[in-house]
Amino acid sequence: MDIDNNSMSAQNALLSKLGISTTDTKPEDAKEELGQGDFLKLMTAQLQNQDPFAPMDNGDFIAQMAQFSSVAGISDMGKTMNTIADQLGQFRVGSSVNMLGHSVLLPGNIARADDNGEVHGVLDLERTSLETRVEFLDAETGEALHTLDLGSRASGMSGFEWKDLPEEYRDGRRSMKLDVTVNYGDGPEGLVPNVFAEVIGASSAASGEAQLEVEDYGDVSAAEVLRFRL
């Protein structure tokens, strides 16, 4: 009986050194992870309770310390990366605010006259076209306003412009719809142009991504913007 009691006492002492309670009462603030202090306690307990005839090799302790340092370093790195991500999100929104009142180039077929009373846009052609046409319509009534026959255009980005707008469209208050047709040799087909539109607001999405509020298009991800025009 005494041997059992002595063995139990020794076991309880070891568990106590390891920070493990031998009572049935659960501590109110249980730790969910081991810290540096806990690691040192474990290492000290190993040193004190190792077999004197078969002591642990120094390499084992070095390996444990290296492993703990690696885990701690990864944890710290994760916290640092989260901080950097938050700062980048704030920077994106701050940069987007600077675009208020300026124009961005984005895919769409609704356009308004710029400060010079002109409309500019870009076509992204997948290959050389035989015929290329841009038709301007009133966005509300569908009335035909003007047609640009651009002829054959090389593949890639191709710009277009309309300068002599009717007087009622030059101030940018009335919007126009652009219908683009292109013929690569297999007959006419529709194409979505890229047009300039004014930035009227900026915000941050739940993911931290910067959002631009663009006239006629609503919220647009900054990643969708092809070009900024100051």
PASEBA-1860 file (N, C-alpha, C; in nm, 3 decimals):
! residues 230
1> MDIDNNSM> 0.083/-0.120/0.000/0.000/0.000/0.000/0.086/0.124/0.000 ~ 0.197/0.122/0.081/0.285/0.238/0.087/0.353/0.261/-0.047 ~ 0.388/0.148/-0.115/0.454/0.161/-0.245/0.361/0.229/-0.344 ~ 0.232/0.188/-0.340/0.134/0.249/-0.431/0.120/0.397/-0.402 ~ 0.115/0.432/-0.273/0.102/0.573/-0.236/0.223/0.653/-0.282 ~ 0.343/0.593/-0.263/0.464/0.663/-0.306/0.465/0.681/-0.457 ~ 0.421/0.576/-0.528/0.417/0.584/-0.674/0.317/0.690/-0.720 ~ 0.202/0.694/-0.652/0.100/0.792/-0.686/0.150/0.932/-0.659
9> SAQNALLS> 0.221/0.950/-0.548/0.274/1.082/-0.513/0.376/1.129/-0.617 ~ 0.463/1.035/-0.658/0.564/1.069/-0.757/0.499/1.107/-0.890 ~ 0.393/1.032/-0.926/0.322/1.061/-1.051/0.255/1.197/-1.045 ~ 0.193/1.226/-0.930/0.127/1.356/-0.914/0.228/1.470/-0.918 ~ 0.347/1.445/-0.860/0.450/1.549/-0.861/0.495/1.579/-1.004 ~ 0.512/1.471/-1.083/0.553/1.490/-1.222/0.446/1.564/-1.300 ~ 0.321/1.525/-1.282/0.211/1.592/-1.353/0.201/1.737/-1.312 ~ 0.229/1.762/-1.182/0.224/1.900/-1.133/0.330/1.984/-1.200
17> KLGISTTD> 0.452/1.926/-1.218/0.558/1.998/-1.287/0.520/2.029/-1.431 ~ 0.442/1.941/-1.490/0.400/1.962/-1.629/0.281/2.057/-1.640 ~ 0.233/2.105/-1.526/0.119/2.196/-1.526/-0.014/2.128/-1.543 ~ -0.018/1.996/-1.516/-0.142/1.919/-1.531/-0.203/1.896/-1.394 ~ -0.329/1.936/-1.379/-0.396/1.923/-1.250/-0.435/1.778/-1.226 ~ -0.418/1.732/-1.100/-0.457/1.594/-1.064/-0.591/1.590/-0.995 ~ -0.658/1.703/-0.984/-0.789/1.708/-0.920/-0.897/1.700/-1.026 ~ -1.018/1.677/-0.983/-1.131/1.668/-1.075/-1.182/1.804/-1.117
25> TKPEDAKE> -1.137/1.909/-1.045/-1.185/2.043/-1.075/-1.115/2.097/-1.198 ~ -1.189/2.139/-1.300/-1.134/2.191/-1.425/-1.105/2.339/-1.409 ~ -0.986/2.383/-1.441/-0.955/2.526/-1.429/-1.047/2.609/-1.517 ~ -1.078/2.727/-1.468/-1.171/2.814/-1.539/-1.113/2.861/-1.672 ~ -0.983/2.895/-1.672/-0.921/2.948/-1.793/-0.824/2.845/-1.848 ~ -0.876/2.745/-1.920/-0.791/2.641/-1.977/-0.719/2.695/-2.100 ~ -0.591/2.659/-2.108/-0.513/2.707/-2.222/-0.546/2.623/-2.346 ~ -0.554/2.690/-2.459/-0.580/2.621/-2.584/-0.452/2.593/-2.661
33> ELGQGDFL> -0.338/2.652/-2.621/-0.212/2.629/-2.690/-0.097/2.645/-2.592 ~ 0.016/2.586/-2.625/0.134/2.593/-2.541/0.214/2.719/-2.575 ~ 0.258/2.788/-2.470/0.342/2.904/-2.490/0.487/2.870/-2.463 ~ 0.572/2.970/-2.466/0.715/2.948/-2.443/0.741/2.897/-2.302 ~ 0.667/2.953/-2.203/0.684/2.908/-2.065/0.647/2.762/-2.049 ~ 0.538/2.719/-2.116/0.496/2.580/-2.107/0.601/2.488/-2.169 ~ 0.659/2.533/-2.279/0.762/2.453/-2.345/0.884/2.434/-2.254 ~ 0.924/2.542/-2.185/1.038/2.532/-2.094/1.007/2.439/-1.977
41> KLMTAQLQ> 0.882/2.442/-1.928/0.842/2.351/-1.821/0.854/2.205/-1.865 ~ 0.807/2.178/-1.986/0.815/2.042/-2.039/0.960/1.996/-2.051 ~ 1.045/2.084/-2.104/1.185/2.048/-2.120/1.252/2.024/-1.985 ~ 1.221/2.109/-1.886/1.279/2.092/-1.752/1.234/1.960/-1.690 ~ 1.106/1.926/-1.708/1.054/1.800/-1.656/1.122/1.682/-1.722 ~ 1.150/1.693/-1.853/1.220/1.585/-1.922/1.361/1.566/-1.865 ~ 1.429/1.676/-1.839/1.565/1.668/-1.786/1.567/1.605/-1.647 ~ 1.468/1.643/-1.565/1.466/1.596/-1.427/1.423/1.450/-1.416
49> NQDPFAPM> 1.347/1.401/-1.511/1.291/1.268/-1.500/1.344/1.170/-1.604 ~ 1.453/1.206/-1.671/1.509/1.114/-1.769/1.583/1.000/-1.700 ~ 1.599/0.892/-1.770/1.672/0.776/-1.719/1.820/0.810/-1.712 ~ 1.882/0.808/-1.594/2.024/0.845/-1.584/2.116/0.750/-1.660 ~ 2.070/0.625/-1.683/2.152/0.529/-1.756/2.132/0.539/-1.907 ~ 2.028/0.613/-1.948/2.003/0.634/-2.091/1.951/0.776/-2.111 ~ 2.035/0.876/-2.084/1.992/1.015/-2.095/1.960/1.053/-2.239 ~ 1.878/1.154/-2.253/1.842/1.202/-2.387/1.962/1.265/-2.453
57> DNGDFIAQ> 1.971/1.246/-2.582/2.080/1.303/-2.660/2.061/1.453/-2.676 ~ 2.173/1.526/-2.678/2.164/1.672/-2.696/2.091/1.709/-2.826 ~ 2.110/1.624/-2.925/2.044/1.652/-3.053/1.894/1.652/-3.041 ~ 1.840/1.568/-2.950/1.695/1.564/-2.932/1.643/1.696/-2.877 ~ 1.717/1.751/-2.778/1.676/1.881/-2.722/1.685/1.991/-2.827 ~ 1.793/1.990/-2.906/1.809/2.092/-3.009/1.696/2.082/-3.112 ~ 1.660/1.957/-3.147/1.552/1.938/-3.244/1.419/1.991/-3.190 ~ 1.393/1.966/-3.060/1.270/2.014/-2.999/1.266/2.167/-2.997
65> MAQFSSVA> 1.379/2.227/-2.961/1.386/2.373/-2.956/1.368/2.433/-3.096 ~ 1.429/2.368/-3.195/1.416/2.417/-3.333/1.272/2.406/-3.380 ~ 1.207/2.294/-3.344/1.068/2.276/-3.384/0.978/2.380/-3.319 ~ 1.000/2.405/-3.190/0.918/2.506/-3.121/0.941/2.644/-3.182 ~ 1.068/2.677/-3.212/1.099/2.807/-3.270/1.034/2.822/-3.408 ~ 1.033/2.711/-3.484/0.972/2.714/-3.617/0.823/2.740/-3.608 ~ 0.755/2.668/-3.516/0.611/2.687/-3.499/0.580/2.829/-3.453 ~ 0.659/2.878/-3.356/0.638/3.014/-3.307/0.662/3.116/-3.416
73> GISDMGKT> 0.766/3.090/-3.501/0.795/3.182/-3.610/0.684/3.185/-3.713 ~ 0.628/3.070/-3.744/0.517/3.064/-3.840/0.395/3.137/-3.786 ~ 0.368/3.120/-3.656/0.255/3.190/-3.594/0.274/3.341/-3.600 ~ 0.396/3.386/-3.566/0.424/3.530/-3.572/0.415/3.582/-3.715 ~ 0.463/3.501/-3.810/0.457/3.542/-3.950/0.312/3.557/-3.996 ~ 0.226/3.464/-3.951/0.085/3.472/-3.988/0.021/3.600/-3.936 ~ 0.054/3.636/-3.811/0.000/3.760/-3.755/0.050/3.881/-3.833 ~ 0.179/3.878/-3.870/0.237/3.988/-3.947/0.170/4.001/-4.083
81> MNTIADQL> 0.147/3.888/-4.150/0.084/3.891/-4.282/-0.059/3.943/-4.274 ~ -0.131/3.907/-4.167/-0.267/3.959/-4.149/-0.265/4.110/-4.131 ~ -0.167/4.159/-4.056/-0.153/4.304/-4.036/-0.123/4.374/-4.168 ~ -0.032/4.316/-4.246/0.002/4.374/-4.376/-0.119/4.374/-4.468 ~ -0.197/4.266/-4.467/-0.316/4.258/-4.551/-0.416/4.367/-4.515 ~ -0.434/4.390/-4.383/-0.525/4.496/-4.340/-0.476/4.633/-4.387 ~ -0.345/4.655/-4.376/-0.290/4.783/-4.418/-0.302/4.803/-4.568 ~ -0.282/4.694/-4.645/-0.297/4.704/-4.790/-0.440/4.735/-4.829
89> GQFRVGSS> -0.535/4.673/-4.756/-0.676/4.702/-4.783/-0.708/4.849/-4.760 ~ -0.656/4.906/-4.650/-0.677/5.048/-4.623/-0.610/5.134/-4.729 ~ -0.492/5.090/-4.776/-0.421/5.166/-4.879/-0.500/5.165/-5.010 ~ -0.558/5.049/-5.045/-0.637/5.041/-5.169/-0.755/5.137/-5.165 ~ -0.826/5.137/-5.052/-0.941/5.225/-5.040/-0.896/5.370/-5.047 ~ -0.786/5.402/-4.977/-0.735/5.539/-4.980/-0.696/5.582/-5.120 ~ -0.635/5.492/-5.196/-0.598/5.523/-5.334/-0.722/5.540/-5.421 ~ -0.824/5.459/-5.394/-0.947/5.468/-5.474/-1.017/5.602/-5.452
97> VNMLGHSV> -1.011/5.653/-5.329/-1.075/5.781/-5.299/-1.015/5.892/-5.386 ~ -0.886/5.880/-5.417/-0.820/5.980/-5.501/-0.875/5.982/-5.643 ~ -0.949/5.877/-5.681/-1.003/5.870/-5.817/-1.138/5.938/-5.830 ~ -1.195/5.987/-5.721/-1.325/6.053/-5.727/-1.321/6.169/-5.826 ~ -1.419/6.172/-5.915/-1.427/6.278/-6.015/-1.349/6.250/-6.141 ~ -1.268/6.141/-6.140/-1.192/6.105/-6.259/-1.260/5.988/-6.330 ~ -1.203/5.947/-6.442/-1.265/5.843/-6.524/-1.182/5.716/-6.524 ~ -1.250/5.603/-6.540/-1.184/5.473/-6.552/-1.235/5.404/-6.677
105> LLPGNIAR> -1.148/5.324/-6.735/-1.186/5.246/-6.853/-1.226/5.107/-6.808 ~ -1.347/5.065/-6.846/-1.397/4.935/-6.804/-1.491/4.881/-6.911 ~ -1.514/4.748/-6.912/-1.605/4.690/-7.009/-1.748/4.739/-6.986 ~ -1.816/4.782/-7.092/-1.953/4.829/-7.080/-1.997/4.899/-7.208 ~ -2.128/4.914/-7.224/-2.178/4.978/-7.346/-2.260/5.104/-7.319 ~ -2.245/5.161/-7.198/-2.310/5.288/-7.167/-2.201/5.394/-7.150 ~ -2.217/5.506/-7.221/-2.113/5.609/-7.217/-2.175/5.747/-7.211 ~ -2.097/5.841/-7.160/-2.136/5.982/-7.155/-2.019/6.066/-7.206
113> ADDNGEVH> -2.050/6.187/-7.250/-1.946/6.277/-7.298/-1.853/6.315/-7.183 ~ -1.723/6.330/-7.212/-1.628/6.373/-7.111/-1.627/6.525/-7.099 ~ -1.530/6.581/-7.028/-1.524/6.726/-7.006/-1.506/6.803/-7.136 ~ -1.457/6.737/-7.241/-1.437/6.802/-7.370/-1.556/6.782/-7.464 ~ -1.661/6.720/-7.411/-1.779/6.696/-7.495/-1.757/6.585/-7.597 ~ -1.670/6.488/-7.566/-1.636/6.379/-7.658/-1.657/6.243/-7.591 ~ -1.665/6.140/-7.675/-1.676/6.003/-7.625/-1.556/5.924/-7.678 ~ -1.487/5.856/-7.588/-1.371/5.775/-7.625/-1.391/5.633/-7.570
121> GVLDLERT> -1.342/5.536/-7.645/-1.351/5.398/-7.601/-1.245/5.312/-7.667 ~ -1.243/5.185/-7.630/-1.143/5.091/-7.682/-1.212/4.959/-7.713 ~ -1.176/4.900/-7.829/-1.224/4.767/-7.866/-1.109/4.668/-7.847 ~ -1.140/4.553/-7.792/-1.041/4.447/-7.775/-1.075/4.337/-7.876 ~ -1.004/4.337/-7.988/-1.032/4.243/-8.097/-0.947/4.118/-8.083 ~ -1.010/4.002/-8.086/-0.937/3.876/-8.069/-0.852/3.843/-8.191 ~ -0.891/3.894/-8.309/-0.811/3.878/-8.430/-0.845/3.991/-8.527 ~ -0.775/3.999/-8.636/-0.796/4.107/-8.732/-0.938/4.101/-8.788
129> SLETRVEF> -1.006/4.215/-8.787/-1.144/4.221/-8.834/-1.148/4.273/-8.978 ~ -1.249/4.230/-9.052/-1.272/4.280/-9.187/-1.358/4.405/-9.183 ~ -1.454/4.407/-9.093/-1.542/4.522/-9.075/-1.563/4.545/-8.926 ~ -1.564/4.673/-8.888/-1.585/4.709/-8.748/-1.674/4.831/-8.743 ~ -1.779/4.824/-8.662/-1.876/4.934/-8.658/-1.919/4.962/-8.514 ~ -1.927/5.090/-8.481/-1.977/5.134/-8.351/-2.097/5.225/-8.375 ~ -2.212/5.187/-8.321/-2.334/5.265/-8.337/-2.372/5.327/-8.203 ~ -2.400/5.458/-8.202/-2.438/5.531/-8.082/-2.589/5.551/-8.081
137> LDAETGEA> -2.652/5.512/-7.969/-2.797/5.527/-7.952/-2.825/5.602/-7.824 ~ -2.941/5.669/-7.817/-2.983/5.728/-7.691/-3.014/5.615/-7.593 ~ -2.956/5.620/-7.474/-2.970/5.510/-7.378/-3.113/5.489/-7.332 ~ -3.196/5.594/-7.335/-3.333/5.583/-7.286/-3.431/5.551/-7.398 ~ -3.418/5.619/-7.510/-3.517/5.604/-7.618/-3.474/5.506/-7.726 ~ -3.344/5.478/-7.736/-3.296/5.390/-7.840/-3.279/5.459/-7.974 ~ -3.298/5.590/-7.978/-3.286/5.666/-8.102/-3.141/5.660/-8.153 ~ -3.124/5.632/-8.283/-2.990/5.627/-8.343/-2.932/5.768/-8.351
145> LHTLDLGS> -2.811/5.787/-8.306/-2.747/5.918/-8.303/-2.631/5.929/-8.403 ~ -2.550/5.823/-8.412/-2.432/5.832/-8.496/-2.375/5.691/-8.517 ~ -2.306/5.673/-8.630/-2.241/5.544/-8.659/-2.098/5.568/-8.705 ~ -2.006/5.493/-8.644/-1.865/5.497/-8.683/-1.833/5.369/-8.760 ~ -1.796/5.383/-8.886/-1.750/5.270/-8.965/-1.597/5.270/-8.960 ~ -1.542/5.180/-8.880/-1.398/5.178/-8.857/-1.323/5.090/-8.957 ~ -1.396/5.017/-9.040/-1.331/4.932/-9.140/-1.256/4.816/-9.078 ~ -1.147/4.779/-9.142/-1.065/4.668/-9.093/-0.974/4.717/-8.981
153> RASGMSGF> -0.966/4.638/-8.874/-0.881/4.673/-8.760/-0.795/4.553/-8.721 ~ -0.672/4.581/-8.680/-0.581/4.474/-8.639/-0.624/4.416/-8.505 ~ -0.578/4.297/-8.476/-0.611/4.232/-8.348/-0.550/4.310/-8.232 ~ -0.611/4.295/-8.115/-0.564/4.366/-7.996/-0.650/4.488/-7.967 ~ -0.593/4.581/-7.891/-0.666/4.701/-7.851/-0.673/4.801/-7.967 ~ -0.793/4.852/-7.990/-0.815/4.949/-8.098/-0.906/5.059/-8.046 ~ -0.859/5.184/-8.048/-0.936/5.295/-7.994/-1.033/5.355/-8.094 ~ -1.135/5.420/-8.042/-1.230/5.494/-8.126/-1.275/5.618/-8.050
161> EWKDLPEE> -1.330/5.716/-8.123/-1.377/5.840/-8.061/-1.487/5.903/-8.146 ~ -1.572/5.980/-8.079/-1.676/6.058/-8.145/-1.671/6.197/-8.084 ~ -1.640/6.297/-8.169/-1.617/6.432/-8.120/-1.734/6.528/-8.142 ~ -1.801/6.517/-8.256/-1.906/6.615/-8.288/-2.042/6.568/-8.238 ~ -2.056/6.559/-8.106/-2.182/6.515/-8.046/-2.289/6.623/-8.060 ~ -2.415/6.584/-8.061/-2.524/6.683/-8.056/-2.513/6.765/-7.928 ~ -2.559/6.887/-7.932/-2.545/6.980/-7.821/-2.600/6.924/-7.690 ~ -2.712/6.855/-7.694/-2.776/6.807/-7.571/-2.700/6.692/-7.503
169> YRDGRRSM> -2.597/6.639/-7.569/-2.520/6.528/-7.512/-2.380/6.572/-7.467 ~ -2.339/6.691/-7.501/-2.201/6.733/-7.476/-2.171/6.760/-7.329 ~ -2.273/6.790/-7.250/-2.246/6.819/-7.108/-2.241/6.692/-7.023 ~ -2.266/6.577/-7.083/-2.255/6.450/-7.011/-2.377/6.413/-6.929 ~ -2.484/6.493/-6.938/-2.602/6.461/-6.858/-2.684/6.346/-6.919 ~ -2.681/6.335/-7.048/-2.756/6.228/-7.114/-2.660/6.117/-7.155 ~ -2.700/5.995/-7.131/-2.614/5.881/-7.161/-2.648/5.820/-7.296 ~ -2.550/5.750/-7.351/-2.566/5.683/-7.480/-2.534/5.535/-7.467
177> KLDVTVNY> -2.599/5.456/-7.552/-2.571/5.313/-7.559/-2.488/5.286/-7.684 ~ -2.386/5.204/-7.670/-2.299/5.171/-7.782/-2.323/5.027/-7.827 ~ -2.360/5.009/-7.954/-2.374/4.877/-8.013/-2.257/4.855/-8.108 ~ -2.175/4.757/-8.075/-2.056/4.730/-8.156/-2.074/4.597/-8.229 ~ -2.047/4.599/-8.359/-2.049/4.477/-8.439/-1.914/4.464/-8.509 ~ -1.865/4.342/-8.516/-1.736/4.316/-8.580/-1.749/4.191/-8.666 ~ -1.681/4.193/-8.780/-1.684/4.079/-8.872/-1.541/4.028/-8.890 ~ -1.516/3.908/-8.836/-1.384/3.848/-8.850/-1.373/3.761/-8.977
185> GDGPEGLV> -1.482/3.759/-9.053/-1.485/3.676/-9.174/-1.595/3.573/-9.172 ~ -1.662/3.560/-9.058/-1.770/3.463/-9.044/-1.906/3.531/-9.030 ~ -1.912/3.659/-9.063/-2.035/3.734/-9.046/-2.031/3.825/-8.925 ~ -2.118/3.926/-8.920/-2.118/4.022/-8.809/-2.153/3.954/-8.676 ~ -2.088/3.998/-8.570/-2.118/3.951/-8.435/-2.098/4.065/-8.336 ~ -2.169/4.058/-8.223/-2.161/4.163/-8.124/-2.033/4.159/-8.043 ~ -1.993/4.276/-7.995/-1.873/4.287/-7.913/-1.896/4.392/-7.805 ~ -1.860/4.360/-7.681/-1.872/4.456/-7.571/-1.750/4.548/-7.573
193> PNVFAEVI> -1.769/4.678/-7.588/-1.655/4.770/-7.591/-1.606/4.802/-7.449 ~ -1.498/4.876/-7.441/-1.448/4.931/-7.316/-1.465/5.082/-7.323 ~ -1.533/5.141/-7.225/-1.563/5.284/-7.228/-1.515/5.350/-7.099 ~ -1.500/5.482/-7.106/-1.464/5.559/-6.988/-1.590/5.601/-6.914 ~ -1.585/5.589/-6.782/-1.698/5.630/-6.698/-1.643/5.696/-6.572 ~ -1.719/5.788/-6.516/-1.672/5.867/-6.402/-1.688/5.793/-6.269 ~ -1.587/5.806/-6.185/-1.591/5.748/-6.050/-1.660/5.848/-5.958 ~ -1.767/5.803/-5.891/-1.843/5.892/-5.803/-1.838/5.849/-5.656
201> GASSAASG> -1.772/5.737/-5.628/-1.762/5.691/-5.489/-1.663/5.577/-5.477 ~ -1.623/5.546/-5.353/-1.530/5.436/-5.327/-1.563/5.374/-5.193 ~ -1.541/5.243/-5.183/-1.569/5.172/-5.058/-1.482/5.047/-5.054 ~ -1.500/4.969/-4.946/-1.425/4.845/-4.929/-1.525/4.730/-4.913 ~ -1.504/4.623/-4.990/-1.589/4.506/-4.979/-1.555/4.428/-4.852 ~ -1.639/4.329/-4.819/-1.616/4.248/-4.699/-1.482/4.175/-4.706 ~ -1.437/4.143/-4.827/-1.310/4.074/-4.845/-1.191/4.167/-4.833 ~ -1.216/4.299/-4.818/-1.108/4.396/-4.811/-1.071/4.455/-4.945
209> EAQLEVED> -1.135/4.406/-5.051/-1.106/4.455/-5.186/-1.170/4.592/-5.207 ~ -1.096/4.680/-5.273/-1.146/4.814/-5.299/-1.256/4.809/-5.404 ~ -1.364/4.884/-5.381/-1.476/4.893/-5.474/-1.491/5.038/-5.520 ~ -1.513/5.056/-5.650/-1.538/5.188/-5.705/-1.684/5.198/-5.744 ~ -1.747/5.309/-5.706/-1.883/5.335/-5.751/-1.873/5.419/-5.878 ~ -1.912/5.358/-5.989/-1.894/5.420/-6.120/-2.030/5.459/-6.177 ~ -2.038/5.579/-6.231/-2.163/5.628/-6.289/-2.212/5.533/-6.398 ~ -2.341/5.498/-6.392/-2.410/5.409/-6.486/-2.376/5.261/-6.464
217> YGDVSAAE> -2.278/5.229/-6.378/-2.237/5.090/-6.359/-2.244/5.042/-6.215 ~ -2.265/5.132/-6.120/-2.271/5.091/-5.980/-2.135/5.052/-5.926 ~ -2.133/4.957/-5.831/-2.008/4.915/-5.768/-1.930/4.824/-5.862 ~ -1.804/4.859/-5.882/-1.715/4.784/-5.970/-1.586/4.755/-5.894 ~ -1.540/4.631/-5.903/-1.413/4.597/-5.839/-1.299/4.672/-5.908 ~ -1.206/4.721/-5.828/-1.092/4.793/-5.884/-1.012/4.703/-5.977 ~ -1.021/4.571/-5.957/-0.947/4.477/-6.042/-1.003/4.473/-6.184 ~ -1.127/4.516/-6.203/-1.189/4.515/-6.335/-1.152/4.636/-6.419
225> VLRFRL> -1.094/4.735/-6.354/-1.060/4.858/-6.425/-0.938/4.835/-6.513 ~ -0.947/4.874/-6.640/-0.839/4.852/-6.735/-0.741/4.970/-6.736 ~ -0.793/5.089/-6.707/-0.706/5.207/-6.713/-0.771/5.321/-6.638 ~ -0.689/5.407/-6.577/-0.736/5.528/-6.510/-0.705/5.648/-6.597 ~ -0.796/5.744/-6.599/-0.771/5.867/-6.673/-0.793/5.985/-6.580 ~ -0.688/6.064/-6.557/-0.695/6.177/-6.466/-0.743/6.301/-6.540
END
